[in-house]
């Protein structure tokens, strides 16, 4: 017996309470905007500037011990990750430590680096800093602009792709869902003040792709059903299409969430922010493909008979 998350033949009305779903999205977007304007984002080292230190020791890297030792120095945002490379010798254990720039300084001062070295030598006496590199605020500001541009260009590319594959109404519906997902993801990071760095930008771009995939599956079935049921009103066609793809949509989302939740629980602090963004993105992406993209398409309407000059003659498709 096959596992089914939903019944085989569902007939749920997804447009019976469109005002409620739009109101929920509007409230969440307003809360996100207010939070962003009042407290902004908790930018990580990538966007605030700081210093990257590469350490080497004959002893095995203990990330928790390193973090505890540096935590006593009150350096602010510090990330620690072990570096693996097949070319390393057995006694070559390497870690990457990133310390945020201190207030009023371009980079971490030499005194702070010496204090950090002394603190880590309490855990690994032979530890050495083999390289120290700093990123100033100017470079960090450029990274913010580049990251924002990457997200915007991805959305514009989606708009063009959907426009060419379907029609402009489908394109606007898909882009509305993507913008909705991106803004809510940025908003939740502002509300809970989780560190926002380049890994989160990668998560945003991944969310754009995931949400688009869900939306295109629904829209593709809508297009098929528009040709198949030529006299059925658009709302009924949309409802039918969503119900037909619902099992696939939920199965994809649930299996993705199972993997992400495992990573969130067991993956450690280094990737926790990225995984949290992905979990949130899968949830809002699944929601938006039904309750944002499809509702937008319903509001815009679809011209189904291009042989007629009236754009509202939407009950037939060309034979």
C-alpha positions in Angstrom: 0.0 0.0 0.0 1.5 3.3 -1.1 1.8 6.2 1.4 -0.5 9.1 0.6 -0.3 12.5 2.3 -3.6 13.5 0.8 -6.6 11.5 -0.6 -6.3 10.3 -4.2 -9.1 12.5 -5.5 -9.4 15.7 -3.5 -11.8 18.5 -4.3 -10.8 21.2 -2.0 -11.8 24.8 -2.7 -8.6 26.8 -2.4 -10.3 30.1 -3.4 -13.2 30.1 -1.0 -11.4 32.4 1.4 -8.9 34.3 -0.7 -9.4 37.4 1.3 -8.2 35.6 4.4 -5.1 34.2 2.8 -4.2 37.5 1.2 -4.8 39.2 4.6 -2.4 36.7 6.3 0.3 37.4 3.7 -0.3 41.2 4.0 0.0 41.1 7.8 3.2 39.0 7.7 4.7 41.4 5.1 3.8 44.4 7.2 5.4 42.8 10.3 8.5 42.0 8.3 8.7 45.6 7.0 8.3 47.2 10.5 10.9 44.9 12.0 13.3 45.6 9.1 12.9 49.4 9.5 13.1 49.3 13.3 15.9 46.9 14.0 17.3 45.8 10.6 19.2 42.6 10.1 21.8 41.0 12.3 24.6 41.1 9.6 27.4 38.5 9.9 31.0 39.0 9.3 30.6 38.9 5.5 28.5 42.1 5.6 30.1 43.8 8.6 33.7 43.2 8.0 36.2 41.3 10.2 39.2 39.1 10.3 39.7 35.5 9.1 42.3 33.4 10.9 43.6 30.1 9.7 44.9 28.0 12.6 47.0 24.8 12.5 47.8 22.3 15.3 48.9 18.8 15.8 45.9 18.2 18.1 42.5 17.5 16.8 40.3 20.5 16.4 37.6 20.8 19.1 35.2 23.5 17.7 33.3 23.6 21.0 36.4 24.1 23.1 37.7 26.8 20.7 34.4 28.6 20.8 34.3 28.5 24.6 37.9 29.9 24.9 37.2 32.8 22.5 33.8 33.4 24.1 35.5 34.7 27.2 37.1 37.5 25.2 33.7 39.1 24.3 34.6 39.5 20.6 31.0 39.5 19.3 30.2 37.4 16.3 32.8 34.5 16.0 32.4 31.6 13.7 34.7 28.5 13.8 34.8 25.6 11.3 37.2 22.8 10.8 38.9 22.5 7.4 39.3 19.1 5.8 41.7 18.4 2.9 42.9 15.0 1.6 46.4 16.5 1.3 46.7 17.2 5.0 49.0 15.1 7.1 47.8 13.2 10.2 49.2 15.9 12.5 47.9 18.8 10.4 44.6 19.9 11.9 43.3 23.2 10.5 40.5 25.4 11.6 39.1 28.7 10.1 38.1 31.3 12.7 36.3 34.5 11.7 36.0 37.4 14.1 33.8 40.4 13.4 35.3 43.9 13.2 35.1 45.7 16.5 33.3 49.0 16.7 35.1 51.9 15.2 37.9 49.8 13.7 38.6 48.7 10.2 39.6 45.2 11.3 40.5 43.2 14.4 43.5 44.8 16.1 46.9 43.0 16.7 46.2 43.0 20.4 42.9 41.1 20.0 44.6 38.6 17.7 47.3 38.0 20.3 44.7 37.6 23.0 42.8 35.1 20.8 46.0 33.1 20.3 46.7 33.0 24.0 43.2 31.8 24.7 43.4 29.0 22.1 46.8 27.9 23.4 45.0 26.9 26.6 43.2 24.3 24.5 45.9 23.4 22.1 49.4 24.5 23.2 51.0 24.1 19.8 48.4 26.0 17.9 49.6 28.6 15.4 48.0 31.3 13.2 49.3 30.5 9.8 47.4 33.3 8.1 45.4 36.3 9.1 43.2 38.2 6.6 40.9 41.2 7.2 37.8 42.4 5.3 37.0 46.1 5.8 33.6 47.8 5.9 34.0 49.0 2.3 34.3 45.5 0.9 31.5 44.4 3.1 29.2 47.1 1.8 30.0 46.0 -1.8 29.0 42.5 -0.8 25.6 43.7 0.4 25.0 45.4 -2.9 26.2 42.4 -4.9 24.0 40.1 -2.9 20.9 42.2 -3.3 21.6 42.5 -7.0 21.9 38.7 -7.3 18.5 38.2 -5.8 16.9 40.9 -8.0 18.4 39.5 -11.2 17.2 36.0 -10.3 13.7 37.3 -9.9 13.9 39.3 -13.2 15.2 36.2 -15.0 12.2 34.2 -13.6 9.8 36.9 -14.9 11.3 36.6 -18.4 11.3 32.8 -18.3 7.7 32.4 -17.2 6.6 35.1 -19.6 8.2 33.2 -22.5 6.9 29.8 -21.4 3.4 30.8 -20.5 1.9 34.3 -20.6 2.5 37.6 -18.8 -0.3 36.8 -16.3 1.5 33.6 -15.2 4.8 35.5 -15.0 3.4 38.2 -12.7 1.8 35.5 -10.5 5.1 33.6 -10.2 7.1 36.7 -9.5 4.5 37.9 -6.9 5.0 34.5 -5.1 8.8 34.8 -5.3 8.9 38.3 -4.0 6.5 37.2 -1.2 8.8 34.4 -0.2 12.0 36.4 -0.3 10.5 39.3 1.7 9.1 37.0 4.4 12.4 35.1 4.7 14.3 38.4 5.2 11.5 39.5 7.6 11.8 36.4 9.8 15.6 36.9 10.0 15.0 40.5 11.1 12.4 39.5 13.7 14.4 36.7 15.3 17.8 38.4 14.7 19.5 35.3 13.4 22.8 36.1 11.8 22.5 37.1 8.2 25.5 36.3 6.0 26.4 35.1 2.5 25.1 31.7 3.3 21.6 33.2 3.8 21.9 34.8 0.3 22.6 31.4 -1.1 19.5 30.1 0.8 17.4 32.9 -0.7 18.5 32.0 -4.2 17.7 28.3 -3.5 14.3 29.3 -2.2 13.6 31.2 -5.4 14.4 28.1 -7.4 12.3 25.8 -5.1 9.3 28.1 -5.0 9.5 28.6 -8.8 9.6 24.8 -9.3 6.3 24.4 -7.2 4.7 27.3 -9.1 5.6 26.0 -12.5 4.2 22.5 -11.8 0.9 24.1 -10.8 0.9 26.5 -13.8 1.8 23.7 -16.2 -1.3 21.7 -15.1 -3.4 24.9 -15.3 -2.3 25.4 -18.9 -3.2 21.8 -19.7 -6.6 22.0 -18.1 -7.4 25.3 -19.8 -7.1 23.5 -23.1 -8.9 20.4 -21.8 -11.9 22.2 -20.1 -12.5 25.0 -22.6 -15.8 26.2 -21.0 -14.9 25.8 -17.3 -14.5 29.0 -15.5 -11.0 30.0 -14.5 -11.5 29.5 -10.7 -12.7 26.0 -11.2 -9.8 25.2 -13.5 -7.3 26.6 -10.9 -8.9 24.6 -8.2 -8.8 21.4 -10.3 -5.2 21.9 -11.2 -4.1 22.6 -7.6 -6.0 19.5 -6.4 -4.4 17.3 -9.1 -0.8 18.5 -8.2 -1.4 18.6 -4.4 -0.1 15.2 -3.6 3.1 15.8 -5.6 3.6 19.3 -4.0 3.1 18.0 -0.4 5.3 14.9 -0.9 8.1 17.0 -2.3 7.9 19.5 0.6 7.6 16.9 3.3 10.6 14.9 2.1 12.7 18.1 1.7 11.7 19.2 5.2 12.7 15.8 6.7 16.2 16.2 5.4 16.4 19.9 6.4 15.2 19.2 9.9 17.8 16.5 10.4 20.5 19.0 9.2 19.1 21.7 11.6 19.2 19.3 14.6 22.5 17.5 13.8 24.4 19.8 11.5 25.9 22.2 14.1 26.0 26.0 14.4 27.9 26.6 11.1 25.0 25.7 8.8 22.1 26.3 11.2 21.2 29.7 9.8 21.3 28.4 6.2 19.1 25.4 7.1 16.7 27.6 9.1 16.3 29.8 6.0 15.6 26.7 3.8 13.0 25.3 6.2 11.2 28.6 6.3 11.5 29.0 2.5 10.1 25.5 1.8 7.1 26.3 4.0 6.3 29.7 2.6 7.2 28.5 -1.0 4.6 25.8 -0.8 2.1 28.2 0.6 2.7 30.9 -2.0 2.5 28.6 -5.0 -1.1 28.0 -4.1 -2.3 31.0 -2.2 -0.3 33.8 -3.8 0.7 32.8 -7.4 -2.7 31.1 -8.2 -4.7 33.9 -6.5 -2.8 36.5 -8.5 -3.5 34.6 -11.7 -7.1 34.4 -10.8 -7.3 38.2 -10.2 -5.4 39.0 -13.5 -7.4 36.5 -15.6 -6.2 34.6 -18.6 -7.2 35.3 -22.1 -8.0 31.9 -23.6 -9.1 32.8 -27.1 -6.6 35.0 -28.9 -8.8 35.0 -32.0 -11.0 37.6 -30.3 -10.0 41.2 -29.8 -11.6 41.4 -26.4 -9.1 40.3 -23.7 -11.9 39.2 -21.4 -13.2 36.6 -23.9 -11.7 33.9 -21.8 -13.9 30.9 -22.2 -12.4 29.3 -25.3 -9.0 28.5 -26.6 -8.1 28.3 -30.3 -9.0 25.1 -32.0 
